[in-house]
Amino acid sequence: MFLLAAEEGAAHHTPLIVEFVNHYLGEPIHNVQMRTTHEWWKSFFSYFGTTPEAMFGEYTVENAIPWYTIMFVIACILTVILIKLFKGKLSEEDPTPGQMTLEAGFLALKDLATSVIGEQGWKYFPVVATFAVLVLVSNLMGLFPLFMSPTASVNVTFALGITSFVYFNYVGIRENGLWKYIAHFTGPKLPWYMFLITALIFCIEIVSTAIRPLTLGVRLFANMFADEQLYAQISGIYPPISHFVVQVLILLPLGTFVALVQTLVFTLLSMIYISLALPHDEHHGEEPHAEKTGDEMAAATA
């Protein structure tokens, strides 16, 4: 509730593109909401003595499609467009600067996936790369006029965290089998008379795994939300000087740095969770150091 309240307080302006979309699509979407989701939430919250309006705010045509939904859709579209622009016409003899930039990012991310996940890292690279590019574009959108970072909304970051959670659990079940994957939460095999320790380890592992979407979402949201608040507050201290000098010379490089770091953290944690879900004897082979590195990195970034 604290995060939701903080987010509502941050909604000091609405981008023009959001107003434009809601002007043409808001009314039909609002009518559907009032007949469906509003009635469902109204029935649910009636058991707790409250209403959907008290929890989510007023249902209006102007906010029928939330700003973060519109911005995230734009981020998805921009991601596809940017990759196509950078890729251009692939050529081995005369690569374009965009192709060289894309290849450099590709190789860096591929090496990171291989070092964290293991030799099978390439197998999961498409999903990991999608996370990286989408989160980076979403983070950087707030630095441009008419846009806001969708990752500054807890709704988007929790959705990304849940997506990562579902994927690494799917990988673990597919590679281990359901029962073996569940059994790996019990930790190392202990004598039967230490079953209480085994049960305790199992409970701790289940809880620590279950909260991973929360930690992923809160970490990304908190940093991007703070970055946008800092940008908005400092740029309004002494206009027009603070609008141009401070924004361009200080806040723009700082915002870019924060966007890159948060993209790296989210992607790295997703890789680590995939690594921990895989059977260690298969995906690390005869490289015991890789397993140790993955566990240490998970502990360091938690």
SESE-40369 format. One record per residue (C-alpha): x negated, y, z negated; residue number from 1. Coordinates in nm, 4 decimals. Example, Ala and Ser with C-alpha at 12.3 -4.5 7.8 and 13.67 -1.06 7.14 Angstrom:
SESE-40369
{X->-1.2300, Y->-0.4500, Z->-0.7800, resi->1};
{X->-1.3670, Y->-0.1060, Z->-0.7140, resi->2};
***
This chain:
SESE-40369
{X->0.0000, Y->0.0000, Z->0.0000, resi->1};
{X->-0.2931, Y->0.2318, Z->-0.0704, resi->2};
{X->-0.4218, Y->0.1760, Z->0.2822, resi->3};
{X->-0.0801, Y->0.2349, Z->0.4355, resi->4};
{X->-0.0327, Y->0.5515, Z->0.2328, resi->5};
{X->-0.3762, Y->0.6761, Z->0.3345, resi->6};
{X->-0.2974, Y->0.6067, Z->0.6957, resi->7};
{X->0.0308, Y->0.7971, Z->0.6802, resi->8};
{X->-0.1476, Y->1.0924, Z->0.5275, resi->9};
{X->-0.3937, Y->1.0911, Z->0.8144, resi->10};
{X->-0.1243, Y->1.1281, Z->1.0786, resi->11};
{X->-0.1647, Y->1.5049, Z->1.1040, resi->12};
{X->-0.1188, Y->1.5172, Z->1.4791, resi->13};
{X->0.0198, Y->1.3078, Z->1.7613, resi->14};
{X->-0.1786, Y->1.2749, Z->2.0867, resi->15};
{X->-0.0018, Y->1.4099, Z->2.3930, resi->16};
{X->-0.0175, Y->1.0750, Z->2.5668, resi->17};
{X->0.1751, Y->0.9168, Z->2.2774, resi->18};
{X->0.4433, Y->1.1854, Z->2.3026, resi->19};
{X->0.4591, Y->1.1309, Z->2.6785, resi->20};
{X->0.5060, Y->0.7538, Z->2.6475, resi->21};
{X->0.7698, Y->0.7853, Z->2.3757, resi->22};
{X->0.9508, Y->1.0552, Z->2.5729, resi->23};
{X->1.0214, Y->0.8069, Z->2.8532, resi->24};
{X->1.0166, Y->0.4709, Z->2.6733, resi->25};
{X->1.0949, Y->0.5626, Z->2.3136, resi->26};
{X->1.4754, Y->0.5646, Z->2.3371, resi->27};
{X->1.5244, Y->0.2121, Z->2.4805, resi->28};
{X->1.2609, Y->0.0713, Z->2.2454, resi->29};
{X->1.4251, Y->0.2480, Z->1.9506, resi->30};
{X->1.7658, Y->0.1032, Z->2.0405, resi->31};
{X->1.6201, Y->-0.2475, Z->2.0528, resi->32};
{X->1.4451, Y->-0.1946, Z->1.7185, resi->33};
{X->1.7625, Y->-0.0781, Z->1.5477, resi->34};
{X->1.9507, Y->-0.3869, Z->1.6692, resi->35};
{X->1.6770, Y->-0.6400, Z->1.5898, resi->36};
{X->1.3740, Y->-0.5726, Z->1.3699, resi->37};
{X->1.5443, Y->-0.3020, Z->1.1630, resi->38};
{X->1.8260, Y->-0.5384, Z->1.0719, resi->39};
{X->1.5786, Y->-0.8174, Z->0.9894, resi->40};
{X->1.3703, Y->-0.5934, Z->0.7639, resi->41};
{X->1.6838, Y->-0.4457, Z->0.6067, resi->42};
{X->1.8018, Y->-0.7934, Z->0.5089, resi->43};
{X->1.4579, Y->-0.8902, Z->0.3781, resi->44};
{X->1.3913, Y->-0.5763, Z->0.1726, resi->45};
{X->1.7404, Y->-0.5858, Z->0.0235, resi->46};
{X->1.6154, Y->-0.8643, Z->-0.2039, resi->47};
{X->1.3605, Y->-0.6193, Z->-0.3482, resi->48};
{X->1.5965, Y->-0.3245, Z->-0.3848, resi->49};
{X->1.4388, Y->-0.1127, Z->-0.1103, resi->50};
{X->1.4832, Y->-0.0302, Z->0.2587, resi->51};
{X->1.2721, Y->-0.0429, Z->0.5769, resi->52};
{X->1.2669, Y->0.3371, Z->0.5853, resi->53};
{X->1.1134, Y->0.3492, Z->0.2378, resi->54};
{X->0.8391, Y->0.1083, Z->0.3446, resi->55};
{X->0.7677, Y->0.2111, Z->0.7037, resi->56};
{X->0.9141, Y->0.5602, Z->0.7371, resi->57};
{X->1.2051, Y->0.6818, Z->0.9446, resi->58};
{X->1.2923, Y->0.4987, Z->1.2655, resi->59};
{X->1.2981, Y->0.7669, Z->1.5353, resi->60};
{X->1.2594, Y->0.7884, Z->1.9105, resi->61};
{X->0.9357, Y->0.9843, Z->1.8645, resi->62};
{X->0.7646, Y->0.6995, Z->1.6767, resi->63};
{X->0.9401, Y->0.4048, Z->1.8411, resi->64};
{X->0.6087, Y->0.3006, Z->1.9960, resi->65};
{X->0.3373, Y->0.3704, Z->1.7349, resi->66};
{X->0.0299, Y->0.5659, Z->1.8374, resi->67};
{X->-0.2003, Y->0.2767, Z->1.7522, resi->68};
{X->-0.0087, Y->0.0416, Z->1.9822, resi->69};
{X->-0.0388, Y->0.2824, Z->2.2739, resi->70};
{X->-0.4051, Y->0.3496, Z->2.2022, resi->71};
{X->-0.4870, Y->-0.0203, Z->2.1746, resi->72};
{X->-0.3176, Y->-0.0940, Z->2.5085, resi->73};
{X->-0.5210, Y->0.1891, Z->2.6620, resi->74};
{X->-0.8358, Y->0.0418, Z->2.5035, resi->75};
{X->-0.7624, Y->-0.2946, Z->2.6669, resi->76};
{X->-0.7124, Y->-0.1283, Z->3.0058, resi->77};
{X->-1.0270, Y->0.0831, Z->2.9675, resi->78};
{X->-1.2285, Y->-0.2248, Z->2.8731, resi->79};
{X->-1.1384, Y->-0.3981, Z->3.1998, resi->80};
{X->-1.1982, Y->-0.0822, Z->3.4052, resi->81};
{X->-1.5366, Y->-0.0060, Z->3.2449, resi->82};
{X->-1.6654, Y->-0.3601, Z->3.2960, resi->83};
{X->-1.5643, Y->-0.3478, Z->3.6629, resi->84};
{X->-1.7276, Y->-0.0063, Z->3.7075, resi->85};
{X->-2.0519, Y->-0.1123, Z->3.5414, resi->86};
{X->-2.0610, Y->-0.4377, Z->3.7302, resi->87};
{X->-1.9964, Y->-0.2829, Z->4.0694, resi->88};
{X->-2.1308, Y->-0.4940, Z->4.3525, resi->89};
{X->-2.3733, Y->-0.7411, Z->4.1965, resi->90};
{X->-2.7112, Y->-0.7564, Z->4.3679, resi->91};
{X->-3.0345, Y->-0.9340, Z->4.2742, resi->92};
{X->-3.2516, Y->-0.7337, Z->4.5145, resi->93};
{X->-3.1237, Y->-0.3836, Z->4.4383, resi->94};
{X->-2.9261, Y->-0.3751, Z->4.1112, resi->95};
{X->-2.7441, Y->-0.0543, Z->4.0285, resi->96};
{X->-2.8052, Y->0.1308, Z->3.6985, resi->97};
{X->-2.4595, Y->0.0223, Z->3.5820, resi->98};
{X->-2.5385, Y->-0.3408, Z->3.6572, resi->99};
{X->-2.8715, Y->-0.3175, Z->3.4705, resi->100};
{X->-2.6968, Y->-0.1624, Z->3.1688, resi->101};
{X->-2.4320, Y->-0.4347, Z->3.1702, resi->102};
{X->-2.6973, Y->-0.7063, Z->3.2039, resi->103};
{X->-2.8974, Y->-0.5629, Z->2.9138, resi->104};
{X->-2.5911, Y->-0.5665, Z->2.6874, resi->105};
{X->-2.4995, Y->-0.9128, Z->2.8112, resi->106};
{X->-2.8444, Y->-1.0573, Z->2.7329, resi->107};
{X->-2.8617, Y->-0.8896, Z->2.3916, resi->108};
{X->-2.5217, Y->-1.0265, Z->2.2907, resi->109};
{X->-2.6019, Y->-1.3688, Z->2.4348, resi->110};
{X->-2.9279, Y->-1.3898, Z->2.2369, resi->111};
{X->-2.7458, Y->-1.2835, Z->1.9213, resi->112};
{X->-2.4776, Y->-1.5490, Z->1.9714, resi->113};
{X->-2.7412, Y->-1.8182, Z->2.0306, resi->114};
{X->-2.9457, Y->-1.7184, Z->1.7254, resi->115};
{X->-2.6442, Y->-1.7084, Z->1.4929, resi->116};
{X->-2.4221, Y->-1.9890, Z->1.6239, resi->117};
{X->-2.6916, Y->-2.2125, Z->1.7722, resi->118};
{X->-2.7476, Y->-2.3629, Z->2.1120, resi->119};
{X->-2.3717, Y->-2.3990, Z->2.1578, resi->120};
{X->-2.3362, Y->-2.0222, Z->2.1177, resi->121};
{X->-2.2917, Y->-1.9864, Z->2.4933, resi->122};
{X->-1.9776, Y->-2.1975, Z->2.4656, resi->123};
{X->-1.8102, Y->-1.9314, Z->2.2507, resi->124};
{X->-1.9724, Y->-1.6318, Z->2.4172, resi->125};
{X->-1.6668, Y->-1.5206, Z->2.6248, resi->126};
{X->-1.4503, Y->-1.4732, Z->2.3143, resi->127};
{X->-1.7313, Y->-1.3098, Z->2.1159, resi->128};
{X->-1.8121, Y->-1.0727, Z->2.4037, resi->129};
{X->-1.4439, Y->-0.9818, Z->2.4370, resi->130};
{X->-1.4354, Y->-0.8904, Z->2.0678, resi->131};
{X->-1.7502, Y->-0.6804, Z->2.1041, resi->132};
{X->-1.6434, Y->-0.4801, Z->2.4097, resi->133};
{X->-1.2857, Y->-0.4271, Z->2.2918, resi->134};
{X->-1.3870, Y->-0.3139, Z->1.9429, resi->135};
{X->-1.6568, Y->-0.0842, Z->2.0837, resi->136};
{X->-1.4186, Y->0.0852, Z->2.3288, resi->137};
{X->-1.1552, Y->0.1191, Z->2.0541, resi->138};
{X->-1.4089, Y->0.2762, Z->1.8184, resi->139};
{X->-1.5393, Y->0.5227, Z->2.0773, resi->140};
{X->-1.1973, Y->0.6416, Z->2.1948, resi->141};
{X->-1.1624, Y->0.8765, Z->1.8991, resi->142};
{X->-1.4598, Y->1.0806, Z->2.0243, resi->143};
{X->-1.2707, Y->1.1978, Z->2.3340, resi->144};
{X->-0.9879, Y->1.4522, Z->2.3643, resi->145};
{X->-0.6295, Y->1.3228, Z->2.3907, resi->146};
{X->-0.7295, Y->0.9912, Z->2.2312, resi->147};
{X->-0.7519, Y->0.8400, Z->1.8839, resi->148};
{X->-0.9391, Y->0.5302, Z->1.7731, resi->149};
{X->-0.6873, Y->0.2454, Z->1.7402, resi->150};
{X->-0.9269, Y->0.0864, Z->1.4907, resi->151};
{X->-0.8534, Y->0.3801, Z->1.2581, resi->152};
{X->-0.5191, Y->0.2065, Z->1.1974, resi->153};
{X->-0.5061, Y->-0.0806, Z->0.9520, resi->154};
{X->-0.2472, Y->-0.2516, Z->1.1721, resi->155};
{X->-0.4950, Y->-0.2915, Z->1.4586, resi->156};
{X->-0.7920, Y->-0.3966, Z->1.2439, resi->157};
{X->-0.5837, Y->-0.6576, Z->1.0596, resi->158};
{X->-0.4625, Y->-0.7898, Z->1.3957, resi->159};
{X->-0.8234, Y->-0.8207, Z->1.5118, resi->160};
{X->-0.9205, Y->-0.9869, Z->1.1836, resi->161};
{X->-0.6350, Y->-1.2372, Z->1.2090, resi->162};
{X->-0.7302, Y->-1.3125, Z->1.5700, resi->163};
{X->-1.0890, Y->-1.3867, Z->1.4642, resi->164};
{X->-0.9578, Y->-1.5984, Z->1.1743, resi->165};
{X->-0.7312, Y->-1.8051, Z->1.3988, resi->166};
{X->-1.0076, Y->-1.8559, Z->1.6544, resi->167};
{X->-1.2843, Y->-1.9775, Z->1.4232, resi->168};
{X->-1.0417, Y->-2.2115, Z->1.2457, resi->169};
{X->-0.9295, Y->-2.3432, Z->1.5836, resi->170};
{X->-1.2941, Y->-2.4030, Z->1.6772, resi->171};
{X->-1.3588, Y->-2.5793, Z->1.3466, resi->172};
{X->-1.0584, Y->-2.8103, Z->1.3842, resi->173};
{X->-1.1366, Y->-2.8838, Z->1.7484, resi->174};
{X->-1.5032, Y->-2.9650, Z->1.6862, resi->175};
{X->-1.4648, Y->-3.1495, Z->1.3545, resi->176};
{X->-1.1133, Y->-3.2858, Z->1.3604, resi->177};
{X->-0.8477, Y->-3.1695, Z->1.1153, resi->178};
{X->-0.9411, Y->-3.3882, Z->0.8172, resi->179};
{X->-1.3164, Y->-3.3427, Z->0.8524, resi->180};
{X->-1.2690, Y->-2.9686, Z->0.8801, resi->181};
{X->-1.0605, Y->-2.9633, Z->0.5622, resi->182};
{X->-1.3133, Y->-3.1909, Z->0.3911, resi->183};
{X->-1.6014, Y->-2.9555, Z->0.4645, resi->184};
{X->-1.4457, Y->-2.7070, Z->0.2188, resi->185};
{X->-1.5387, Y->-2.9460, Z->-0.0634, resi->186};
{X->-1.9082, Y->-2.8701, Z->-0.0158, resi->187};
{X->-2.1850, Y->-3.1302, Z->-0.0567, resi->188};
{X->-2.0816, Y->-3.4829, Z->-0.1459, resi->189};
{X->-2.0981, Y->-3.5311, Z->-0.5242, resi->190};
{X->-2.0572, Y->-3.8394, Z->-0.7472, resi->191};
{X->-1.6962, Y->-3.9336, Z->-0.8223, resi->192};
{X->-1.7227, Y->-3.8294, Z->-1.1870, resi->193};
{X->-1.7877, Y->-3.4695, Z->-1.0747, resi->194};
{X->-1.4521, Y->-3.4448, Z->-0.9005, resi->195};
{X->-1.3653, Y->-3.1365, Z->-1.1045, resi->196};
{X->-1.6653, Y->-2.9546, Z->-0.9563, resi->197};
{X->-1.5606, Y->-3.0707, Z->-0.6092, resi->198};
{X->-1.2061, Y->-2.9444, Z->-0.6686, resi->199};
{X->-1.3409, Y->-2.6100, Z->-0.7917, resi->200};
{X->-1.5650, Y->-2.5727, Z->-0.4844, resi->201};
{X->-1.2697, Y->-2.6584, Z->-0.2605, resi->202};
{X->-1.0500, Y->-2.3910, Z->-0.4194, resi->203};
{X->-1.3239, Y->-2.1278, Z->-0.3969, resi->204};
{X->-1.3942, Y->-2.2081, Z->-0.0313, resi->205};
{X->-1.0269, Y->-2.2006, Z->0.0611, resi->206};
{X->-0.9792, Y->-1.8611, Z->-0.1045, resi->207};
{X->-1.2986, Y->-1.7159, Z->0.0455, resi->208};
{X->-1.1952, Y->-1.8346, Z->0.3920, resi->209};
{X->-0.8370, Y->-1.7119, Z->0.3550, resi->210};
{X->-0.9452, Y->-1.3553, Z->0.2719, resi->211};
{X->-1.1763, Y->-1.3232, Z->0.5710, resi->212};
{X->-0.9117, Y->-1.1510, Z->0.7879, resi->213};
{X->-0.8569, Y->-0.9037, Z->0.5044, resi->214};
{X->-1.2278, Y->-0.8259, Z->0.4649, resi->215};
{X->-1.2775, Y->-0.7951, Z->0.8408, resi->216};
{X->-0.9792, Y->-0.5645, Z->0.8760, resi->217};
{X->-1.0474, Y->-0.3465, Z->0.5725, resi->218};
{X->-1.4180, Y->-0.3033, Z->0.6545, resi->219};
{X->-1.3512, Y->-0.1889, Z->1.0106, resi->220};
{X->-1.0497, Y->0.0266, Z->0.9182, resi->221};
{X->-1.2167, Y->0.1974, Z->0.6224, resi->222};
{X->-1.5245, Y->0.3000, Z->0.8196, resi->223};
{X->-1.3363, Y->0.4223, Z->1.1258, resi->224};
{X->-1.0716, Y->0.5972, Z->0.9144, resi->225};
{X->-1.3430, Y->0.7746, Z->0.7136, resi->226};
{X->-1.5235, Y->0.8696, Z->1.0338, resi->227};
{X->-1.2102, Y->1.0286, Z->1.1820, resi->228};
{X->-1.1308, Y->1.2111, Z->0.8580, resi->229};
{X->-1.4859, Y->1.3467, Z->0.8392, resi->230};
{X->-1.4657, Y->1.4558, Z->1.2018, resi->231};
{X->-1.1328, Y->1.6339, Z->1.1477, resi->232};
{X->-1.2275, Y->1.8054, Z->0.8204, resi->233};
{X->-1.5734, Y->1.9309, Z->0.9146, resi->234};
{X->-1.4737, Y->2.0510, Z->1.2624, resi->235};
{X->-1.2101, Y->2.2773, Z->1.1064, resi->236};
{X->-1.4342, Y->2.4471, Z->0.8487, resi->237};
{X->-1.5467, Y->2.7469, Z->1.0564, resi->238};
{X->-1.4022, Y->2.7521, Z->1.4072, resi->239};
{X->-1.5076, Y->2.8034, Z->1.6807, resi->240};
{X->-1.8664, Y->2.7356, Z->1.5698, resi->241};
{X->-1.7743, Y->2.4153, Z->1.3941, resi->242};
{X->-1.5680, Y->2.3087, Z->1.6977, resi->243};
{X->-1.8622, Y->2.3127, Z->1.9331, resi->244};
{X->-2.1978, Y->2.3248, Z->1.7536, resi->245};
{X->-2.1168, Y->2.0885, Z->1.4670, resi->246};
{X->-1.9112, Y->1.8492, Z->1.6767, resi->247};
{X->-2.1578, Y->1.8170, Z->1.9631, resi->248};
{X->-2.4850, Y->1.8259, Z->1.7710, resi->249};
{X->-2.3908, Y->1.6379, Z->1.4527, resi->250};
{X->-2.0532, Y->1.4650, Z->1.4557, resi->251};
{X->-2.0657, Y->1.3214, Z->1.8071, resi->252};
{X->-2.3968, Y->1.1345, Z->1.7549, resi->253};
{X->-2.2831, Y->1.0286, Z->1.4067, resi->254};
{X->-1.9499, Y->0.9000, Z->1.5399, resi->255};
{X->-2.1256, Y->0.7076, Z->1.8171, resi->256};
{X->-2.3623, Y->0.5502, Z->1.5652, resi->257};
{X->-2.0755, Y->0.4469, Z->1.3360, resi->258};
{X->-1.8845, Y->0.2982, Z->1.6320, resi->259};
{X->-2.1865, Y->0.0909, Z->1.7388, resi->260};
{X->-2.2638, Y->-0.0293, Z->1.3868, resi->261};
{X->-1.9049, Y->-0.1326, Z->1.3143, resi->262};
{X->-1.8860, Y->-0.3159, Z->1.6457, resi->263};
{X->-2.2048, Y->-0.5048, Z->1.5585, resi->264};
{X->-2.0801, Y->-0.5900, Z->1.2087, resi->265};
{X->-1.7412, Y->-0.7190, Z->1.3274, resi->266};
{X->-1.8962, Y->-0.9224, Z->1.6087, resi->267};
{X->-2.1743, Y->-1.0598, Z->1.3899, resi->268};
{X->-1.9335, Y->-1.1684, Z->1.1170, resi->269};
{X->-1.7125, Y->-1.3399, Z->1.3744, resi->270};
{X->-2.0178, Y->-1.5276, Z->1.5027, resi->271};
{X->-2.1154, Y->-1.6311, Z->1.1513, resi->272};
{X->-1.7656, Y->-1.7602, Z->1.0776, resi->273};
{X->-1.7742, Y->-1.9660, Z->1.3980, resi->274};
{X->-2.1161, Y->-2.1001, Z->1.2992, resi->275};
{X->-1.9939, Y->-2.2027, Z->0.9540, resi->276};
{X->-1.6901, Y->-2.3768, Z->1.1050, resi->277};
{X->-1.9008, Y->-2.5963, Z->1.3334, resi->278};
{X->-2.0515, Y->-2.9323, Z->1.2273, resi->279};
{X->-2.4051, Y->-2.8403, Z->1.1212, resi->280};
{X->-2.5669, Y->-3.1602, Z->1.2381, resi->281};
{X->-2.4375, Y->-3.1004, Z->1.5931, resi->282};
{X->-2.4653, Y->-2.7322, Z->1.6626, resi->283};
{X->-2.7969, Y->-2.6813, Z->1.4877, resi->284};
{X->-2.9590, Y->-3.0049, Z->1.5898, resi->285};
{X->-3.3094, Y->-3.0184, Z->1.4497, resi->286};
{X->-3.3282, Y->-2.6540, Z->1.3570, resi->287};
{X->-3.2606, Y->-2.6440, Z->0.9823, resi->288};
{X->-3.3785, Y->-2.2846, Z->0.9775, resi->289};
{X->-3.0797, Y->-2.1768, Z->1.1923, resi->290};
{X->-2.8355, Y->-2.3150, Z->0.9358, resi->291};
{X->-3.0124, Y->-2.1383, Z->0.6560, resi->292};
{X->-3.0141, Y->-1.8159, Z->0.8517, resi->293};
{X->-2.6401, Y->-1.8330, Z->0.9155, resi->294};
{X->-2.5587, Y->-1.8843, Z->0.5475, resi->295};
{X->-2.7959, Y->-1.6074, Z->0.4409, resi->296};
{X->-2.6480, Y->-1.3667, Z->0.6954, resi->297};
{X->-2.2962, Y->-1.4471, Z->0.5793, resi->298};
{X->-2.3923, Y->-1.3741, Z->0.2202, resi->299};
{X->-2.5743, Y->-1.0541, Z->0.3161, resi->300};
{X->-2.2877, Y->-0.9080, Z->0.5198, resi->301};
{X->-2.0023, Y->-1.0156, Z->0.2891, resi->302};
***
